[in-house]
Amino acid sequence: MGGTGGASGGRHKVREELEAEVGDPKNLARIFEALGMAGWFRYEKYRTTFRLPTSKSWAKGLLIELDETPIGTFVELEGPADAIDRAASELGFSKRDYVFEELPDALCGRLPKKRRRTEAHGLS
């Protein structure tokens, strides 16, 4: 779960995300390698993005991202902090369930085992 915005998000992770379209992933990999970086893990991720209906005005600007990966299925909430908290609650999560660690930490086994999987919850 993550928020959008500037420097500090209190209990929410807040960071600037820069996006660019890449025409040839192999060229981008060569650029990274020229900068001294080395790939250490590759996987395929399927992302489905959901938005709540406009009738739920509290959810304006909220994106619910469902990521299916070989290491598990994850839900990421992006948007205003209040909308993140409400959507998480409606999905059956409490604030203590929020996971702020990055994917590399999960891959290295640094997350508690109970947080490596998600269960399907209905959103009303």
N, CA, C and O atoms as CSV, one atom per row, in Angstrom:
chain,resi,resn,atom,element,x,y,z
A,1,MET,N,N,0.849,-1.162,0.000
A,1,MET,CA,C,0.000,0.000,0.000
A,1,MET,C,C,0.894,1.224,0.000
A,1,MET,O,O,1.863,1.281,0.758
A,2,GLY,N,N,0.600,2.161,-0.801
A,2,GLY,CA,C,1.437,3.347,-0.849
A,2,GLY,C,C,0.633,4.569,-1.193
A,2,GLY,O,O,-0.407,4.490,-1.847
A,3,GLY,N,N,1.127,5.700,-0.744
A,3,GLY,CA,C,0.466,6.953,-1.050
A,3,GLY,C,C,1.223,7.678,-2.142
A,3,GLY,O,O,2.325,7.285,-2.525
A,4,THR,N,N,0.625,8.723,-2.628
A,4,THR,CA,C,1.306,9.537,-3.617
A,4,THR,C,C,1.606,10.876,-2.992
A,4,THR,O,O,0.930,11.295,-2.053
A,5,GLY,N,N,2.610,11.545,-3.504
A,5,GLY,CA,C,2.882,12.873,-2.994
A,5,GLY,C,C,4.349,13.137,-2.796
A,5,GLY,O,O,5.192,12.572,-3.492
A,6,GLY,N,N,4.658,14.003,-1.838
A,6,GLY,CA,C,6.005,14.506,-1.648
A,6,GLY,C,C,6.837,13.747,-0.653
A,6,GLY,O,O,6.927,12.521,-0.712
A,7,ALA,N,N,7.453,14.475,0.270
A,7,ALA,CA,C,8.522,13.947,1.110
A,7,ALA,C,C,8.067,12.955,2.165
A,7,ALA,O,O,8.532,11.816,2.158
A,8,SER,N,N,7.194,13.330,3.054
A,8,SER,CA,C,6.871,12.471,4.183
A,8,SER,C,C,5.384,12.201,4.241
A,8,SER,O,O,4.575,13.114,4.070
A,9,GLY,N,N,5.020,10.959,4.480
A,9,GLY,CA,C,3.619,10.610,4.511
A,9,GLY,C,C,3.167,10.094,5.849
A,9,GLY,O,O,2.140,9.419,5.926
A,10,GLY,N,N,3.910,10.390,6.932
A,10,GLY,CA,C,3.528,9.866,8.222
A,10,GLY,C,C,3.609,8.359,8.205
A,10,GLY,O,O,4.683,7.800,7.985
A,11,ARG,N,N,2.486,7.685,8.434
A,11,ARG,CA,C,2.512,6.220,8.453
A,11,ARG,C,C,2.358,5.614,7.060
A,11,ARG,O,O,2.404,4.392,6.918
A,12,HIS,N,N,2.179,6.437,6.036
A,12,HIS,CA,C,2.068,5.957,4.664
A,12,HIS,C,C,3.393,6.168,3.943
A,12,HIS,O,O,4.094,7.151,4.185
A,13,LYS,N,N,3.724,5.244,3.063
A,13,LYS,CA,C,4.915,5.420,2.234
A,13,LYS,C,C,4.573,6.431,1.144
A,13,LYS,O,O,3.587,6.271,0.425
A,14,VAL,N,N,5.388,7.459,1.029
A,14,VAL,CA,C,5.155,8.493,0.028
A,14,VAL,C,C,6.443,8.671,-0.758
A,14,VAL,O,O,7.513,8.883,-0.186
A,15,ARG,N,N,6.327,8.583,-2.064
A,15,ARG,CA,C,7.507,8.811,-2.897
A,15,ARG,C,C,7.072,9.258,-4.277
A,15,ARG,O,O,5.971,8.959,-4.740
A,16,GLU,N,N,7.978,9.987,-4.922
A,16,GLU,CA,C,7.729,10.430,-6.282
A,16,GLU,C,C,7.988,9.257,-7.218
A,16,GLU,O,O,8.995,8.561,-7.087
A,17,GLU,N,N,7.087,9.043,-8.154
A,17,GLU,CA,C,7.270,7.990,-9.139
A,17,GLU,C,C,7.429,8.634,-10.507
A,17,GLU,O,O,6.560,9.378,-10.961
A,18,LEU,N,N,8.532,8.345,-11.147
A,18,LEU,CA,C,8.788,8.843,-12.492
A,18,LEU,C,C,8.568,7.701,-13.468
A,18,LEU,O,O,9.065,6.595,-13.251
A,19,GLU,N,N,7.838,7.952,-14.529
A,19,GLU,CA,C,7.545,6.913,-15.507
A,19,GLU,C,C,7.970,7.364,-16.887
A,19,GLU,O,O,7.857,8.541,-17.228
A,20,ALA,N,N,8.457,6.431,-17.674
A,20,ALA,CA,C,8.840,6.710,-19.056
A,20,ALA,C,C,8.553,5.466,-19.880
A,20,ALA,O,O,8.744,4.343,-19.414
A,21,GLU,N,N,8.097,5.672,-21.099
A,21,GLU,CA,C,7.856,4.552,-21.997
A,21,GLU,C,C,9.196,4.071,-22.546
A,21,GLU,O,O,10.037,4.875,-22.947
A,22,VAL,N,N,9.383,2.771,-22.559
A,22,VAL,CA,C,10.628,2.175,-23.045
A,22,VAL,C,C,10.315,1.396,-24.308
A,22,VAL,O,O,9.514,0.461,-24.293
A,23,GLY,N,N,10.958,1.791,-25.408
A,23,GLY,CA,C,10.723,1.121,-26.681
A,23,GLY,C,C,11.443,-0.211,-26.779
A,23,GLY,O,O,10.909,-1.161,-27.351
A,24,ASP,N,N,12.642,-0.295,-26.232
A,24,ASP,CA,C,13.438,-1.514,-26.331
A,24,ASP,C,C,14.051,-1.832,-24.971
A,24,ASP,O,O,15.053,-1.222,-24.597
A,25,PRO,N,N,13.475,-2.770,-24.226
A,25,PRO,CA,C,13.981,-3.102,-22.890
A,25,PRO,C,C,15.454,-3.529,-22.886
A,25,PRO,O,O,16.157,-3.303,-21.901
A,26,LYS,N,N,15.924,-4.140,-23.971
A,26,LYS,CA,C,17.327,-4.566,-24.016
A,26,LYS,C,C,18.262,-3.352,-24.003
A,26,LYS,O,O,19.313,-3.384,-23.362
A,27,ASN,N,N,17.877,-2.280,-24.712
A,27,ASN,CA,C,18.690,-1.066,-24.684
A,27,ASN,C,C,18.714,-0.452,-23.287
A,27,ASN,O,O,19.759,0.012,-22.831
A,28,LEU,N,N,17.571,-0.448,-22.610
A,28,LEU,CA,C,17.530,0.086,-21.254
A,28,LEU,C,C,18.412,-0.748,-20.331
A,28,LEU,O,O,19.113,-0.192,-19.485
A,29,ALA,N,N,18.389,-2.063,-20.476
A,29,ALA,CA,C,19.258,-2.927,-19.665
A,29,ALA,C,C,20.727,-2.580,-19.917
A,29,ALA,O,O,21.523,-2.545,-18.979
A,30,ARG,N,N,21.091,-2.324,-21.174
A,30,ARG,CA,C,22.480,-1.941,-21.490
A,30,ARG,C,C,22.847,-0.601,-20.838
A,30,ARG,O,O,23.977,-0.422,-20.385
A,31,ILE,N,N,21.906,0.328,-20.791
A,31,ILE,CA,C,22.158,1.613,-20.128
A,31,ILE,C,C,22.414,1.386,-18.640
A,31,ILE,O,O,23.363,1.933,-18.080
A,32,PHE,N,N,21.568,0.581,-18.005
A,32,PHE,CA,C,21.767,0.292,-16.581
A,32,PHE,C,C,23.126,-0.357,-16.347
A,32,PHE,O,O,23.845,0.013,-15.419
A,33,GLU,N,N,23.476,-1.324,-17.190
A,33,GLU,CA,C,24.767,-1.996,-17.043
A,33,GLU,C,C,25.921,-1.022,-17.229
A,33,GLU,O,O,26.931,-1.129,-16.533
A,34,ALA,N,N,25.792,-0.067,-18.163
A,34,ALA,CA,C,26.833,0.941,-18.369
A,34,ALA,C,C,26.982,1.850,-17.147
A,34,ALA,O,O,28.046,2.426,-16.919
A,35,LEU,N,N,25.907,1.973,-16.365
A,35,LEU,CA,C,25.959,2.764,-15.131
A,35,LEU,C,C,26.490,1.958,-13.950
A,35,LEU,O,O,26.550,2.457,-12.826
A,36,GLY,N,N,26.879,0.697,-14.213
A,36,GLY,CA,C,27.446,-0.133,-13.159
A,36,GLY,C,C,26.437,-0.997,-12.422
A,36,GLY,O,O,26.776,-1.615,-11.413
A,37,MET,N,N,25.217,-1.049,-12.905
A,37,MET,CA,C,24.189,-1.874,-12.262
A,37,MET,C,C,24.205,-3.273,-12.858
A,37,MET,O,O,24.650,-3.478,-13.987
A,38,ALA,N,N,23.715,-4.223,-12.085
A,38,ALA,CA,C,23.620,-5.596,-12.572
A,38,ALA,C,C,22.263,-6.171,-12.167
A,38,ALA,O,O,21.832,-6.025,-11.023
A,39,GLY,N,N,21.606,-6.819,-13.107
A,39,GLY,CA,C,20.345,-7.476,-12.787
A,39,GLY,C,C,20.603,-8.660,-11.863
A,39,GLY,O,O,21.590,-9.378,-12.019
A,40,TRP,N,N,19.706,-8.856,-10.900
A,40,TRP,CA,C,19.887,-9.996,-9.995
A,40,TRP,C,C,18.626,-10.840,-9.874
A,40,TRP,O,O,18.663,-11.931,-9.305
A,41,PHE,N,N,17.510,-10.346,-10.402
A,41,PHE,CA,C,16.272,-11.118,-10.341
A,41,PHE,C,C,15.338,-10.581,-11.400
A,41,PHE,O,O,15.222,-9.367,-11.570
A,42,ARG,N,N,14.669,-11.470,-12.115
A,42,ARG,CA,C,13.693,-11.071,-13.116
A,42,ARG,C,C,12.469,-11.961,-12.941
A,42,ARG,O,O,12.584,-13.165,-12.707
A,43,TYR,N,N,11.312,-11.352,-13.057
A,43,TYR,CA,C,10.078,-12.120,-12.983
A,43,TYR,C,C,9.004,-11.418,-13.786
A,43,TYR,O,O,9.127,-10.237,-14.111
A,44,GLU,N,N,7.960,-12.145,-14.099
A,44,GLU,CA,C,6.843,-11.586,-14.838
A,44,GLU,C,C,5.742,-11.224,-13.855
A,44,GLU,O,O,5.390,-12.018,-12.983
A,45,LYS,N,N,5.200,-10.019,-14.002
A,45,LYS,CA,C,4.146,-9.546,-13.113
A,45,LYS,C,C,2.934,-9.176,-13.958
A,45,LYS,O,O,3.052,-8.535,-15.002
A,46,TYR,N,N,1.772,-9.595,-13.482
A,46,TYR,CA,C,0.516,-9.204,-14.119
A,46,TYR,C,C,-0.186,-8.246,-13.176
A,46,TYR,O,O,-0.477,-8.596,-12.032
A,47,ARG,N,N,-0.461,-7.032,-13.653
A,47,ARG,CA,C,-1.109,-6.015,-12.828
A,47,ARG,C,C,-2.480,-5.689,-13.391
A,47,ARG,O,O,-2.644,-5.450,-14.588
A,48,THR,N,N,-3.457,-5.686,-12.501
A,48,THR,CA,C,-4.804,-5.238,-12.837
A,48,THR,C,C,-5.098,-4.034,-11.957
A,48,THR,O,O,-4.939,-4.096,-10.738
A,49,THR,N,N,-5.525,-2.941,-12.574
A,49,THR,CA,C,-5.813,-1.707,-11.843
A,49,THR,C,C,-7.316,-1.525,-11.730
A,49,THR,O,O,-8.048,-1.628,-12.715
A,50,PHE,N,N,-7.762,-1.253,-10.512
A,50,PHE,CA,C,-9.182,-1.038,-10.245
A,50,PHE,C,C,-9.393,0.377,-9.727
A,50,PHE,O,O,-8.533,0.940,-9.049
A,51,ARG,N,N,-10.545,0.938,-10.053
A,51,ARG,CA,C,-11.008,2.196,-9.482
A,51,ARG,C,C,-12.407,1.938,-8.963
A,51,ARG,O,O,-13.174,1.184,-9.562
A,52,LEU,N,N,-12.734,2.561,-7.855
A,52,LEU,CA,C,-14.085,2.438,-7.331
A,52,LEU,C,C,-15.019,3.353,-8.125
A,52,LEU,O,O,-14.565,4.317,-8.742
A,53,PRO,N,N,-16.316,3.056,-8.111
A,53,PRO,CA,C,-17.272,3.889,-8.860
A,53,PRO,C,C,-17.269,5.337,-8.345
A,53,PRO,O,O,-16.953,5.590,-7.183
A,54,THR,N,N,-17.620,6.269,-9.215
A,54,THR,CA,C,-17.650,7.684,-8.831
A,54,THR,C,C,-18.658,7.949,-7.716
A,54,THR,O,O,-18.584,8.982,-7.050
A,55,SER,N,N,-19.597,7.031,-7.507
A,55,SER,CA,C,-20.562,7.196,-6.408
A,55,SER,C,C,-19.869,7.114,-5.043
A,55,SER,O,O,-20.425,7.569,-4.044
A,56,LYS,N,N,-18.675,6.544,-4.989
A,56,LYS,CA,C,-17.895,6.497,-3.742
A,56,LYS,C,C,-16.915,7.666,-3.779
A,56,LYS,O,O,-15.727,7.493,-4.053
A,57,SER,N,N,-17.438,8.857,-3.500
A,57,SER,CA,C,-16.645,10.082,-3.647
A,57,SER,C,C,-15.409,10.086,-2.760
A,57,SER,O,O,-14.430,10.756,-3.087
A,58,TRP,N,N,-15.424,9.358,-1.650
A,58,TRP,CA,C,-14.263,9.295,-0.762
A,58,TRP,C,C,-13.060,8.654,-1.455
A,58,TRP,O,O,-11.926,8.839,-1.015
A,59,ALA,N,N,-13.297,7.900,-2.542
A,59,ALA,CA,C,-12.229,7.153,-3.213
A,59,ALA,C,C,-11.644,7.901,-4.411
A,59,ALA,O,O,-10.899,7.314,-5.195
A,60,LYS,N,N,-11.968,9.185,-4.564
A,60,LYS,CA,C,-11.434,9.945,-5.699
A,60,LYS,C,C,-9.903,9.938,-5.643
A,60,LYS,O,O,-9.308,10.259,-4.614
A,61,GLY,N,N,-9.280,9.569,-6.757
A,61,GLY,CA,C,-7.823,9.528,-6.830
A,61,GLY,C,C,-7.202,8.237,-6.323
A,61,GLY,O,O,-5.979,8.094,-6.331
A,62,LEU,N,N,-8.027,7.296,-5.881
A,62,LEU,CA,C,-7.515,6.032,-5.346
A,62,LEU,C,C,-7.394,4.991,-6.457
A,62,LEU,O,O,-8.327,4.783,-7.233
A,63,LEU,N,N,-6.238,4.344,-6.521
A,63,LEU,CA,C,-6.038,3.205,-7.416
A,63,LEU,C,C,-5.807,1.963,-6.569
A,63,LEU,O,O,-5.043,1.993,-5.604
A,64,ILE,N,N,-6.461,0.887,-6.927
A,64,ILE,CA,C,-6.246,-0.398,-6.272
A,64,ILE,C,C,-5.550,-1.279,-7.296
A,64,ILE,O,O,-6.131,-1.636,-8.321
A,65,GLU,N,N,-4.302,-1.627,-7.009
A,65,GLU,CA,C,-3.467,-2.387,-7.940
A,65,GLU,C,C,-3.342,-3.823,-7.436
A,65,GLU,O,O,-2.869,-4.058,-6.325
A,66,LEU,N,N,-3.764,-4.769,-8.250
A,66,LEU,CA,C,-3.633,-6.185,-7.928
A,66,LEU,C,C,-2.475,-6.736,-8.745
A,66,LEU,O,O,-2.550,-6.794,-9.972
A,67,ASP,N,N,-1.407,-7.139,-8.070
A,67,ASP,CA,C,-0.206,-7.670,-8.731
A,67,ASP,C,C,-0.111,-9.170,-8.495
A,67,ASP,O,O,-0.051,-9.627,-7.354
A,68,GLU,N,N,-0.097,-9.928,-9.579
A,68,GLU,CA,C,0.072,-11.379,-9.505
A,68,GLU,C,C,1.489,-11.699,-9.970
A,68,GLU,O,O,1.859,-11.402,-11.106
A,69,THR,N,N,2.275,-12.304,-9.088
A,69,THR,CA,C,3.674,-12.609,-9.383
A,69,THR,C,C,3.968,-14.057,-8.997
A,69,THR,O,O,3.161,-14.687,-8.314
A,70,PRO,N,N,5.103,-14.589,-9.421
A,70,PRO,CA,C,5.463,-15.953,-9.027
A,70,PRO,C,C,5.690,-16.103,-7.524
A,70,PRO,O,O,5.605,-17.215,-7.001
A,71,ILE,N,N,5.978,-15.000,-6.816
A,71,ILE,CA,C,6.218,-15.115,-5.370
A,71,ILE,C,C,4.988,-14.785,-4.547
A,71,ILE,O,O,5.051,-14.823,-3.318
A,72,GLY,N,N,3.876,-14.463,-5.183
A,72,GLY,CA,C,2.650,-14.192,-4.448
A,72,GLY,C,C,1.787,-13.155,-5.135
A,72,GLY,O,O,2.170,-12.574,-6.150
A,73,THR,N,N,0.623,-12.937,-4.565
A,73,THR,CA,C,-0.329,-11.947,-5.056
A,73,THR,C,C,-0.369,-10.813,-4.044
A,73,THR,O,O,-0.492,-11.044,-2.841
A,74,PHE,N,N,-0.264,-9.582,-4.543
A,74,PHE,CA,C,-0.163,-8.425,-3.675
A,74,PHE,C,C,-1.171,-7.367,-4.089
A,74,PHE,O,O,-1.536,-7.261,-5.260
A,75,VAL,N,N,-1.617,-6.585,-3.111
A,75,VAL,CA,C,-2.511,-5.465,-3.356
A,75,VAL,C,C,-1.770,-4.196,-2.956
A,75,VAL,O,O,-1.216,-4.111,-1.860
A,76,GLU,N,N,-1.761,-3.218,-3.844
A,76,GLU,CA,C,-1.157,-1.923,-3.553
A,76,GLU,C,C,-2.228,-0.868,-3.700
A,76,GLU,O,O,-2.934,-0.824,-4.708
A,77,LEU,N,N,-2.350,-0.024,-2.702
A,77,LEU,CA,C,-3.308,1.076,-2.743
A,77,LEU,C,C,-2.520,2.359,-2.928
A,77,LEU,O,O,-1.597,2.644,-2.165
A,78,GLU,N,N,-2.884,3.133,-3.943
A,78,GLU,CA,C,-2.206,4.394,-4.219
A,78,GLU,C,C,-3.236,5.506,-4.267
A,78,GLU,O,O,-4.264,5.383,-4.932
A,79,GLY,N,N,-2.957,6.587,-3.564
A,79,GLY,CA,C,-3.854,7.723,-3.583
A,79,GLY,C,C,-3.801,8.467,-2.275
A,79,GLY,O,O,-2.851,8.311,-1.508
A,80,PRO,N,N,-4.824,9.287,-2.004
A,80,PRO,CA,C,-4.862,10.064,-0.763
A,80,PRO,C,C,-4.877,9.152,0.464
A,80,PRO,O,O,-5.496,8.088,0.448
A,81,ALA,N,N,-4.192,9.578,1.522
A,81,ALA,CA,C,-4.042,8.759,2.734
A,81,ALA,C,C,-5.389,8.313,3.300
A,81,ALA,O,O,-5.543,7.146,3.662
A,82,ASP,N,N,-6.366,9.218,3.382
A,82,ASP,CA,C,-7.677,8.855,3.936
A,82,ASP,C,C,-8.358,7.782,3.093
A,82,ASP,O,O,-8.998,6.876,3.628
A,83,ALA,N,N,-8.218,7.888,1.768
A,83,ALA,CA,C,-8.827,6.891,0.881
A,83,ALA,C,C,-8.122,5.546,1.025
A,83,ALA,O,O,-8.769,4.499,0.992
A,84,ILE,N,N,-6.802,5.569,1.185
A,84,ILE,CA,C,-6.050,4.322,1.407
A,84,ILE,C,C,-6.542,3.639,2.678
A,84,ILE,O,O,-6.818,2.439,2.678
A,85,ASP,N,N,-6.651,4.403,3.757
A,85,ASP,CA,C,-7.091,3.829,5.031
A,85,ASP,C,C,-8.498,3.248,4.934
A,85,ASP,O,O,-8.754,2.158,5.445
A,86,ARG,N,N,-9.399,3.959,4.292
A,86,ARG,CA,C,-10.785,3.475,4.189
A,86,ARG,C,C,-10.870,2.232,3.295
A,86,ARG,O,O,-11.542,1.261,3.644
A,87,ALA,N,N,-10.195,2.262,2.155
A,87,ALA,CA,C,-10.225,1.099,1.265
A,87,ALA,C,C,-9.599,-0.111,1.942
A,87,ALA,O,O,-10.125,-1.219,1.837
A,88,ALA,N,N,-8.490,0.086,2.631
A,88,ALA,CA,C,-7.844,-1.023,3.344
A,88,ALA,C,C,-8.800,-1.612,4.374
A,88,ALA,O,O,-8.901,-2.831,4.512
A,89,SER,N,N,-9.494,-0.750,5.085
A,89,SER,CA,C,-10.468,-1.210,6.076
A,89,SER,C,C,-11.587,-2.006,5.413
A,89,SER,O,O,-11.981,-3.057,5.916
A,90,GLU,N,N,-12.102,-1.511,4.283
A,90,GLU,CA,C,-13.180,-2.216,3.587
A,90,GLU,C,C,-12.704,-3.532,2.978
A,90,GLU,O,O,-13.501,-4.441,2.750
A,91,LEU,N,N,-11.396,-3.629,2.716
A,91,LEU,CA,C,-10.816,-4.882,2.223
A,91,LEU,C,C,-10.513,-5.860,3.360
A,91,LEU,O,O,-10.111,-6.997,3.114
A,92,GLY,N,N,-10.708,-5.414,4.602
A,92,GLY,CA,C,-10.498,-6.291,5.750
A,92,GLY,C,C,-9.136,-6.167,6.403
A,92,GLY,O,O,-8.759,-7.020,7.206
A,93,PHE,N,N,-8.387,-5.114,6.071
A,93,PHE,CA,C,-7.057,-4.909,6.646
A,93,PHE,C,C,-7.101,-3.794,7.683
A,93,PHE,O,O,-7.836,-2.819,7.530
A,94,SER,N,N,-6.312,-3.946,8.732
A,94,SER,CA,C,-6.161,-2.869,9.705
A,94,SER,C,C,-4.845,-2.146,9.407
A,94,SER,O,O,-4.045,-2.617,8.599
A,95,LYS,N,N,-4.626,-1.017,10.053
A,95,LYS,CA,C,-3.399,-0.253,9.818
A,95,LYS,C,C,-2.163,-1.056,10.201
A,95,LYS,O,O,-1.091,-0.832,9.638
A,96,ARG,N,N,-2.284,-1.974,11.132
A,96,ARG,CA,C,-1.105,-2.777,11.513
A,96,ARG,C,C,-0.770,-3.834,10.453
A,96,ARG,O,O,0.298,-4.443,10.504
A,97,ASP,N,N,-1.684,-4.054,9.490
A,97,ASP,CA,C,-1.424,-4.997,8.404
A,97,ASP,C,C,-0.623,-4.378,7.266
A,97,ASP,O,O,-0.136,-5.098,6.393
A,98,TYR,N,N,-0.478,-3.052,7.261
A,98,TYR,CA,C,0.227,-2.392,6.167
A,98,TYR,C,C,1.663,-2.903,6.109
A,98,TYR,O,O,2.325,-3.046,7.137
A,99,VAL,N,N,2.126,-3.170,4.913
A,99,VAL,CA,C,3.497,-3.625,4.693
A,99,VAL,C,C,4.213,-2.553,3.892
A,99,VAL,O,O,3.796,-2.224,2.781
A,100,PHE,N,N,5.286,-2.006,4.446
A,100,PHE,CA,C,5.994,-0.925,3.782
A,100,PHE,C,C,7.309,-1.371,3.169
A,100,PHE,O,O,7.959,-0.589,2.475
A,101,GLU,N,N,7.710,-2.598,3.406
A,101,GLU,CA,C,8.975,-3.077,2.869
A,101,GLU,C,C,8.909,-3.177,1.358
A,101,GLU,O,O,7.832,-3.326,0.780
A,102,GLU,N,N,10.055,-3.094,0.731
A,102,GLU,CA,C,10.146,-3.195,-0.715
A,102,GLU,C,C,10.185,-4.653,-1.141
A,102,GLU,O,O,10.466,-5.529,-0.323
A,103,LEU,N,N,9.910,-4.922,-2.406
A,103,LEU,CA,C,9.933,-6.276,-2.941
A,103,LEU,C,C,11.262,-6.988,-2.689
A,103,LEU,O,O,11.240,-8.163,-2.321
A,104,PRO,N,N,12.432,-6.334,-2.869
A,104,PRO,CA,C,13.687,-7.057,-2.589
A,104,PRO,C,C,13.748,-7.598,-1.170
A,104,PRO,O,O,14.306,-8.672,-0.945
A,105,ASP,N,N,13.179,-6.865,-0.197
A,105,ASP,CA,C,13.146,-7.381,1.167
A,105,ASP,C,C,12.310,-8.645,1.250
A,105,ASP,O,O,12.673,-9.592,1.947
A,106,ALA,N,N,11.182,-8.660,0.532
A,106,ALA,CA,C,10.325,-9.850,0.526
A,106,ALA,C,C,11.061,-11.022,-0.109
A,106,ALA,O,O,10.976,-12.150,0.375
A,107,LEU,N,N,11.781,-10.754,-1.188
A,107,LEU,CA,C,12.512,-11.815,-1.871
A,107,LEU,C,C,13.616,-12.395,-0.998
A,107,LEU,O,O,13.942,-13.578,-1.098
A,108,CYS,N,N,14.182,-11.562,-0.151
A,108,CYS,CA,C,15.277,-12.009,0.709
A,108,CYS,C,C,14.761,-12.628,2.004
A,108,CYS,O,O,15.550,-12.944,2.894
A,109,GLY,N,N,13.460,-12.804,2.118
A,109,GLY,CA,C,12.895,-13.461,3.292
A,109,GLY,C,C,12.851,-12.584,4.517
A,109,GLY,O,O,12.815,-13.097,5.635
A,110,ARG,N,N,12.853,-11.283,4.345
A,110,ARG,CA,C,12.872,-10.384,5.489
A,110,ARG,C,C,11.482,-10.035,5.995
A,110,ARG,O,O,11.351,-9.423,7.055
A,111,LEU,N,N,10.445,-10.411,5.260
A,111,LEU,CA,C,9.088,-10.137,5.716
A,111,LEU,C,C,8.587,-11.309,6.551
A,111,LEU,O,O,8.919,-12.460,6.267
A,112,PRO,N,N,7.799,-11.027,7.571
A,112,PRO,CA,C,7.208,-12.126,8.326
A,112,PRO,C,C,6.402,-13.027,7.395
A,112,PRO,O,O,5.760,-12.539,6.465
A,113,LYS,N,N,6.430,-14.331,7.635
A,113,LYS,CA,C,5.758,-15.270,6.734
A,113,LYS,C,C,4.286,-14.958,6.562
A,113,LYS,O,O,3.753,-15.120,5.465
A,114,LYS,N,N,3.611,-14.515,7.615
A,114,LYS,CA,C,2.176,-14.246,7.485
A,114,LYS,C,C,1.881,-13.100,6.532
A,114,LYS,O,O,0.747,-12.978,6.067
A,115,ARG,N,N,2.867,-12.250,6.221
A,115,ARG,CA,C,2.645,-11.120,5.330
A,115,ARG,C,C,3.033,-11.428,3.902
A,115,ARG,O,O,2.893,-10.562,3.038
A,116,ARG,N,N,3.512,-12.617,3.620
A,116,ARG,CA,C,3.920,-12.935,2.254
A,116,ARG,C,C,2.742,-13.277,1.372
A,116,ARG,O,O,2.873,-13.246,0.149
A,117,ARG,N,N,1.612,-13.599,1.934
A,117,ARG,CA,C,0.443,-13.952,1.129
A,117,ARG,C,C,-0.686,-13.006,1.453
A,117,ARG,O,O,-0.757,-12.444,2.546
A,118,THR,N,N,-1.565,-12.839,0.493
A,118,THR,CA,C,-2.764,-12.065,0.743
A,118,THR,C,C,-3.969,-12.960,0.515
A,118,THR,O,O,-3.914,-13.912,-0.264
A,119,GLU,N,N,-5.029,-12.654,1.184
A,119,GLU,CA,C,-6.277,-13.389,0.972
A,119,GLU,C,C,-7.234,-12.483,0.211
A,119,GLU,O,O,-7.171,-11.259,0.326
A,120,ALA,N,N,-8.095,-13.079,-0.546
A,120,ALA,CA,C,-9.077,-12.297,-1.301
A,120,ALA,C,C,-10.116,-11.743,-0.328
A,120,ALA,O,O,-10.646,-12.469,0.513
A,121,HIS,N,N,-10.390,-10.476,-0.452
A,121,HIS,CA,C,-11.423,-9.810,0.367
A,121,HIS,C,C,-12.343,-9.077,-0.582
A,121,HIS,O,O,-11.897,-8.527,-1.589
A,122,GLY,N,N,-13.609,-9.065,-0.271
A,122,GLY,CA,C,-14.566,-8.342,-1.091
A,122,GLY,C,C,-14.574,-6.869,-0.737
A,122,GLY,O,O,-14.365,-6.512,0.423
A,123,LEU,N,N,-14.806,-6.034,-1.687
A,123,LEU,CA,C,-14.909,-4.590,-1.465
A,123,LEU,C,C,-16.342,-4.188,-1.736
A,123,LEU,O,O,-16.849,-4.349,-2.846
A,124,SER,N,N,-16.997,-3.657,-0.694
A,124,SER,CA,C,-18.414,-3.295,-0.870
A,124,SER,C,C,-18.582,-1.897,-1.356
A,124,SER,O,O,-19.710,-1.444,-1.553
